[in-house]
Amino acid sequence: MHLLMSCDIVLENHHVVAAEDKINYMTDEVKAKELFFETINILHSECYLFEKRGFYSNIKVEQLIKGIKKTCDGAG
């Protein structure tokens, strides 16, 4: 669930906003793999997620969302 939510945020930060555009983006295997690798790297860089109840803490999930948006905004 967190991976999919994170992928959605990353896509929106790459200006892929409409549901149809996201589906079309994901039908390209190379683009889909790049998206998943980018997102997984972001998730792995957030050590607090691997603490006790990290993925189940509302506060930590909110922190994750803000972090992803910040990371993507910085990447341009």
C-alpha positions as CSV (number, residue, x, y, z in Angstrom):
1,M,0.0,0.0,0.0
2,H,2.8,2.4,0.9
3,L,4.7,1.7,-2.3
4,L,1.6,2.4,-4.4
5,M,0.8,5.6,-2.5
6,S,4.4,6.7,-2.9
7,C,4.5,5.9,-6.6
8,D,1.3,8.0,-7.0
9,I,3.0,11.0,-5.4
10,V,6.2,10.5,-7.4
11,L,4.1,10.4,-10.7
12,E,2.3,13.5,-9.7
13,N,5.6,15.3,-9.0
14,H,6.7,14.2,-12.5
15,H,3.5,15.9,-13.9
16,V,1.6,12.7,-14.6
17,V,-1.6,13.6,-12.8
18,A,-4.6,12.2,-14.6
19,A,-5.6,8.6,-13.9
20,E,-5.5,7.6,-17.6
21,D,-2.0,9.1,-17.9
22,K,-0.8,7.2,-14.9
23,I,-2.2,3.9,-16.4
24,N,-0.6,4.7,-19.8
25,Y,2.7,5.5,-18.0
26,M,2.7,2.2,-16.2
27,T,2.0,0.2,-19.3
28,D,5.6,1.0,-20.4
29,E,7.6,-1.7,-18.6
30,V,10.8,0.4,-18.6
31,K,9.1,3.5,-17.2
32,A,7.2,1.4,-14.6
33,K,10.5,-0.2,-13.4
34,E,12.2,3.2,-13.2
35,L,9.3,4.5,-11.2
36,F,9.4,1.6,-8.7
37,F,13.2,1.8,-8.3
38,E,13.0,5.5,-7.7
39,T,10.2,5.1,-5.2
40,I,11.9,2.1,-3.4
41,N,15.1,4.2,-3.1
42,I,13.1,7.0,-1.5
43,L,11.4,4.5,0.9
44,H,14.7,2.9,1.8
45,S,16.3,6.2,2.6
46,E,13.7,6.9,5.3
47,C,15.0,5.0,8.2
48,Y,12.2,5.9,10.6
49,L,9.8,3.7,8.5
50,F,11.7,0.6,9.7
51,E,11.4,1.5,13.3
52,K,8.7,-0.2,15.4
53,R,5.3,0.4,13.8
54,G,6.9,2.7,11.3
55,F,4.6,1.9,8.4
56,Y,1.6,1.8,10.7
57,S,2.1,5.2,12.3
58,N,-0.1,8.0,10.9
59,I,2.6,10.5,11.9
60,K,5.3,8.6,10.1
61,V,3.2,8.2,7.0
62,E,2.5,11.9,6.9
63,Q,6.2,12.5,7.3
64,L,6.8,10.1,4.4
65,I,4.4,12.0,2.1
66,K,6.0,15.3,2.9
67,G,9.5,13.8,2.4
68,I,8.6,12.3,-1.0
69,K,7.1,15.6,-2.2
70,K,10.2,17.5,-1.0
71,T,12.6,14.9,-2.6
72,C,10.7,15.1,-5.9
73,D,10.5,18.9,-5.8
74,G,14.2,19.1,-5.3
75,A,14.9,16.7,-8.1
76,G,13.0,19.0,-10.5
